[in-house]
Amino acid sequence: MDNPFPTAAPRIAVLTSDDAVMVVMQENLASDFHITLFDSPEGVLALQREVSLEAVIVDCDASTPVEPMVEFVAQLRKRDEDLVVIALMNSPSKTLRRNFLAAGVSRCFLVPIDITELQSFLRTALEERLRGFDTRKMREDALGRYAFGNLIGGSESMRLIYEAIGRVAKGNTTVMIRGESGTGKELVANAIVANSPRVHGPFVSVNCAALPEALIESELFGHEKGSFTGAHQAHAGQIELADQGTLFLDEIGTLSLAMQSKLLRVLEQRAVQRIGGKAPKKIDFRLITATNEELEDAVREGRFREDLYYRINVVPIFLPALREREGDVALLVNHFLRLYCEANGTPLKNVDPEALAVLEEYSWPGNVRELENLMQRMALMVPGPTVHVKHLPQQILFTTSAKQEALLIPEEGISFDEEISRIEVAYLQAALRRVSGKKSAAAALLRMDGQRMKYLCRKYKLGD
């Protein structure tokens, strides 16, 4: 048999206080694996801290307290989720078996063990472990090819965005990021900053739509102590805090005309004056704005200053909606599922092809934000390792034609003959009711000959 581990023998720790077990392990496993024997859990854990273990065999003999061994297995698994853990059990207790499996044991063998079966399982499990590493590396490599900072996507439209970010990042030009809500405009702003000379300066992000009108001037421009009721101390505004860095104004189209005028003055003078202040303060910052509005319409309607529009619309970046990003839904689904499974300490989940087809067909009015929220919910709420169509929200299912296939053929399958019979009966009954039970008229209505009509009525016991 070819050696599946060509570079080095897998390192395996064996925990046992039984001399006979030690001999069996040495005699039967040492030729294929690097075996280290221990008589205490502490020794195994110490070795795991120093080197990479591929597997641990735990001998749970009758003299060993159960709870410490279960905790030991849990510690092993916590340190390495890919570790192959085998338990040798003297007792056939189902409860004990469940406890070990829940703690992270890959498989339990009842003593006396079949050493050939153990060797076979160990070899197969370690090969699967290697394949898992390869698959993970391929996934990470693919993600690296289809990502820019925290932006995920391999579609042509996203590649154009990455190119645009790369071009504008090195300079100091004002950038306007445009796109629907939830498309990731702040992520684009972050990517620009991360690749710019101002990467180590402050990044001040302000959602203009979230600021109350009564507070927005003070929040943006700052105020001096005593400049208005409640101003008990001086306060630097967000623009001032962005000195030597980047100011990101999200939803800039929601600013009032008065605030637009003040912002225009700051951009023209590159200086900001606090409320109640006596002199403006010079500020060096780069401005990045974002909007989901059609600012051109707002300019025509007098809701947005034309001179400010031209001042901020120097380099526009149009971020596509998720429905326009062909092939990106699958990438984002995998990314967010992995992210939230790891964040919540749950086993990694996947999405079956039918459910993925539904997700790819959905229009995603909330864009990437909506998809991220859904995957966070799936990571927490789906009980098994796979997200199926039945787990998806109804509002998604009912807006996709892929749902029709899921309705026609449920996950557990159907009896084709029974379904066809049910359809035939439904049509026959409807036709007979329509013509007051006259079979010849019903046959004409269903465009079939009379003999077949009589046969089907006898088959399904319809009519006289």
N, C-alpha and C positions, 0 to 999 in steps of 0.2 A: 504493500500500500504506500502511495506517495505521502511524504511528510507534509501535513497541512501547515506546519509551523517551521518554515525553512530558515528563519533568521536565528531563532533561539528557542530552547525548550521552554514552554510555559512554566511560570513559577507558581507552585502550589504549596500552601501551608496545610498541615494536617494537625488538628488538635485532638489528642487522645491521651489517656493515662493507662491504656491497655497495651501491654507489651506485644500481645498477639496481633493486635490491629496494626501496631507499628511495623511489625515484620511483614504482614500482608501488603501494606502500602509500599514499603520499600521494594519488596520482591516483584510486585506487579506493575508499579507505576514509574519507578525510577528510570527505566529505559527510555521512556517517552517524555517524562516531565521532570522538572527540577523540584525535588521534594524537600521540604523543611519540616521537621517534626517538633511539636510543642506539647507540653503538658499543662499549659495555663493560657487562658485567653489573653492575658497581658502581653505575653510573648508574641502572639500573632498580631495584636494591635501595634506593638512596637515595630515589628517588621513591616507592617503595612504603611507605617509613617515613613519608613526609609526607602522602600522599593515598591515597584508596581507589582501587586499580586494579581494573577489571573483567576485563581480559584482557591477556596478554602473548604476543607472537609472537616466537619465537626462531629466527633463521636459523642453522642448523648447517651451514655450508659446509665444504668439504673441508679448508680450511686451519685450521679451528678444532679444537683438541684436544677429544676426546669427553668425557673424565672431568670436566673443569671445567664443561662445559655441563650434564652430568647432575646434578652437585652443585648448580649454579645453579638448575636446575628444582626440585630437592628443597627448596632454601631458599625459593623462591617459594611452593611448596605448603605448607611448614611454617608460613609466616606467614599464609596465607589458604587454607583448604581449599576454598573456593568459587571460587577464581580459575580462569578459563578460560585454559589454556596450550596454545599451538599451536606445533608444531615444523616447520620447513621443512628437509627433508633432501635432500642431494645423492646419498646412497647408498641403494640398496634393501635394505641389510643387515637381515635379520630380527632379528639379535642387537641391533643398534643400536636398532632400533625398540622391541624389548622393554625395553631399558634405559631409554629415554626414557619409555615408558608406565609402567614400574614406578616411575620417579621422580616421576610426577605429571602428565605431558603428557596433555591431553584428546584430542588427535588429531595424527597426523603426516601432513604433505603432502609428496609427492615432487616435487622441482623437475625440470622447470618446472611451476609450479602452475597449476591452473585457478582464476583469481581469482574467477570467479563461484561456484564451489563453495566457495571459502574464505569469501566473503562470506555465503553461505547458511548454512554451518556456524556461523560466528561469530554471526550474528543468532540462530539457533536456540539455540545454547549460552547466550547471554546472556539470552534469554527464559526458558530453563529455570532459569538462576541466579536470576532475579527471582522465579520461581514458587517456587523452593526457599526463598527468604527469606520469602515470604508464608506458605508452609506452616509454616515454623519458627515464625514469629510467631504463627500461629493455634494451633500446638501449645503454645507458651509461654503464650499468653493463656488457653487452656483449662486448662493446668496451674495457672495462677494462680487460676482460678475454683474449681478442685477441690483446693486445698491449703491447709493451715494450718501455717505453720512447715515442718517436715520431714514432716508427715503428708500423705499423698496419698490422695484419695478423694472422689468426688462423690455417693456413695450417700446416701440419706436418713438412714441410721443414722450416717454420718460427719458429716453436716451438724449433727446433734444434738450430736455430740461437740464440734464446733467451737464451737457456741453455749454449751455447758457450760463449755468452757475460757475463753471470753471472759467469762463471768459470774464465775467463781471467781478468775480471774487477778488482778484488781485488789485483792482483799482479802488477808487473812492467815489465812484459814480452813484447817484441816487437811483434806487431800483424800486419799481412798483410790481408787486406780485399779484396777479389777478386769477381768480378762479372761484368756483362755487364753494359754499360752506362745507368744511370737512375734507377738503382735498389735500390739506397739509401745507398751507401757505407759511405757517411759522416754521415748519421743518425746512422749507426752502431758505428762509431767512437765516436759520441756524447753520445750514450748510454753507451759505455764502460767508458768514462770519468765520466759521471754522477753517475756511480756506483763504482767509484774507489776512493782511498784515495787522489787522486789529483783533486778531484772535485772542490775545491776552488782555485786551481792554474790556471794559464793562459792556454787557449786552442788556439793554433795558427794553423790555417788551411791554407795550401798553395797548390794551384792548379799548379803543375809544368808545365802542358801543356799550361797554360795561360800566363806564364812569357816569355817575349822576351829573346832570347839567350844572348843579350848584357847586360841585366839587372839581369839575374837570379843569378849570383855569388854574386853581391852586395846585392840583395834582401835576399838571403839565409844566407850569411855569414857576411854581414855588411861591412862597410869601415870606415877608419879614414879620417879626414879632409885633403884635399890636396893629397889624394892617387891617384887621376886621375882627368882629366879635368871635371869640374862640381861638384866635391866633395867639396862643400863649407863648409860643417860641418860634424862632425862624425855621423854615422848612425848605429844603432844596427840592425843586421840581424834578420830574423824570427826565426832562431835556437836559438839565444841568448835571444830573447823575450820569448821563451818557457821555460826558466829556472824555475824550481820548478813546472812545469806543463807538458803539453802534446803537442807534435808536430805531426800534421797530414799532411803527404805528399800525396796528391792525384795525381793520374796518374804518379807515380814515374818512370814508364817505359819510359817516354819521356825525362828524363834527359840525357844530353850528357855524353859520357864516361869520359870527364874531370870533370864534376860536380859529377859523380858517385865516382870518386877517392877521391875528396875532402870530400864528404859525408861519405865515408867509413872511412877516417881518423878521422872525428869527432866522429863517432860511436865507433871506437877503443880507442880513447884517452879521450872520453867524454869531449872534449874541442873544442872551436871554435876560430879561429884567423881571425880577420877582414882583409879585403884588406888594405894593408899598415900598419897593426898592427905589433908590435914588439914581442908580446908574446901571446900565446893562453890563453883563459879564460875558466876555468872549468864551465861546464854547467850540471845541473841535470834535465834531461827531459826524458819522456817516448815517444817512437816513435811508431806511428801507420801509416802504409802506405796503399795505395789502388791502384788498377790497374784493367783495363779491358783488358789488354793484356795477352797473354800466355808468361810469362817471361822465361819459360823453352826454348821456341823457340828462344827468343831474346838472351839467353845465348849461345845456340848452334850456332847462327848466328854471335856471337861476338858483338852484340849491347848492351848487358848488362853484367856487370862484374859478374863472377860466385861467387867471394868471397863476394860481396855486396848482391847478391841474397841469399846466405845462412845466411848472417848476419840479413837480414830483414824478411826472411821467417821462423821465429821461430814458430809462431802459425798462420796458415792460417785459415781464415773464408771465406767459399765460399757462397756468397749471391746468392740465386736462381733468375732466371728471372721470371717475373710476369706470363708468360705463364705456368710455372712449379708449380705455387702456387695455387693448386685447392681450390676453394671457396673464395679466397681472393679478387677477383675483386669486388664482391658485397659489402664486408666490406669497401673497399677503396672508392667505388663510394659513399656510404652513408656518409662516413667520410668527403670526400672532398666537396661534395655538401653542407653538413651542414656548413663546415668551411667557404666556400666562399659565401654562402647565408648570413650568419651572418656577415661576413666581409663587404659585400656590402649593408647591410640593406635591403635585399630582403626576401620575405616570403620563408620558407623552401620548397624545391622542392623534388620530388621523381622521380624514374625511373620506367616506367611501365615494366611488366614482359617480353614483347617481345623485348624491347630495351635492357634490362639487358641481355637477352639471346644472343643478338648480341655482346654486350661488353664482355661477358664471353667467347665467341667463338673466338674473335679477338686475334691475336698472340702478340700484343703489342711490336713491335720492340723497341720502346722508353721506355718500362717498366713503372714503377710507375710514373716517371716524365711525360711521355706522357699522362697517365690517369689523373694525377692531372691537367695538363694544359687543358685537355678536360672538366673536371668537372668545372673548373673555368669559361670556356667559356659558359657552359650550365647554370651555376648559373646566369650569366649576360644576356645571349641572349635569353633563352627560355622564352616566354611571360607568359605562364600559370604555374600551379603548378606541372605539370608532364612532364618529358622528354620522348618523343615518338621516335619511329624509324626514323620518318621523320626529326627529329632534329639532328641526328647523321651525321658526316662527310661522304662524299661519299667514301673516301678511306677506311673507316672502313666497310661501308655497302657492298661494292663490293668484300671484301675479306672474307666474312662470308656466310655460307650456310643459316643461319637464315634469311639473306636478301631475299632469294628466297621466303620464306613464306610471307614476307611483301610485295613483289612484286605481288605475286599471290592473296593475300587477303589484300587490303589496309585497313587502319584504319576504314573507313566508311562502309566497307563491299562491297559485290558484288551481282549481280543477277546470281545465279548458272546456271539457264536455259539459260540466254543470253550468258554467257561465253561458255557453251557447244555448243550452236548453232553456235557461232563465230568460235569455233575450227572445228566443222563439216564442215562449209562452206569453211574454209581455206583448209582443206584436200581434199574436193570434187573438188574445183577449181584447186588445184595443180594437182590432178590426171587427170582431164579432159584436162588440158593444155598439160600434158605429152603425152597423147595419141590422141591429135588433136580432142578432143571433143567426142570420141567414148565411149559411156556409158558402153558397155559390157567390153571393155578393161580397163576402169577406175575401174569398179567393181572388175575385176580380180586383178588389181594393189593394191586395198584396201582390198582384200580378203573378199569380201562380195558378196552375191548372187545378180543377176541382178534385181530381183523384188525390193529389198531394195534400190538399186541404183536408180531405176526409181522413187521410192517413195520420196527419199530424194531430188532428182533433182526437182520434182514437188513442194515439200515443200518449197524449198529455191529459186524456179524459176531460175534454172540453166539449161543451154543448150536450146535446141529447145522446 
